[in-house]
């Protein structure tokens, strides 16, 4: 089972000083900042998923996440050198897709088949996913009247996706591209996914990406995969696009899934309300200490006279200091909770997370983690504040997730 991590140019700055919160003035971002696969001895995933829409944006004014300089460098060096994928523990793979989630509101995908093939080939990708258009049905197991107007819309998008897959396959063969093409199965029910897979195999695909499943729960994904089983040839391999619940990967493997991609372990570190810090058997709430400086919402309330800036900064510093002292055995858990709560009362008076924070502080999960980030930074990884801390926690989560996956699949530990 191969795990692909969707790239969004997330890197950490190793020169960042958590005491002064300053960077090395000599730091050159593209040279010095590290990708997750450069932080750990063994990379926490097998490859990257790179979306054309994230790199290039598209015509109707939607910008990508890459600067013009980054795009040029990617084109000049190829993806392998750009992402520094030739890892000492073996090269990582690179899979390309269009990023259909970014343009789902359009009537048609904003890219032509030719542009997408050009993007994969020019940048030296290993796998390339055909152009697709997401079908959004949040309840794939609830029967819908076939005459319903939504079904017509979904069927149109499925037909469009299959039509693109057909053109994509032919053009890839004509051009003798170096990447392996994947067709996309879009559907709105187990039966419609099965139909897509049948058609894609007929075109010639033996690697198929299952799209539109991001909002699905595990039983819904499994029901669709079970229906696909009836059509799937012995040699056909499935990729699950965007899995947000990653607890049941081994169950997917029984239905021909050999790869998937997910941002969840990374994003949960700072987007989730609760499951911010992963451990092999549990998750913890990270301790929020907002930045007085650099937090636009907070700055606005300070300018409006709602919050006293000096008091905020004093309490913020005290909370951070207590947390460090607690980690070093120099402050009690109650002193630490009080300091964190006092500051949080000023900036977030409606929320009281003391019970969750007590559990995090009591268990000190970072002390048991063998990842280099926790070993070097200690409690810093468990503090929810600014992107350097939050991304390190996200990288730590990727490391833990990868180890969980190894255990679930019975692979050798890292
Ligand atoms: Zn760690």
Boltz pocket constraint, residues with backbone or C-beta under 6 A from the ligand:
constraints:
  - pocket:
      binder: B
      contacts: [[A, 366], [A, 369], [A, 370], [A, 371], [A, 372], [A, 373], [A, 374], [A, 375], [A, 396], [A, 399]]
      max_distance: 6.0
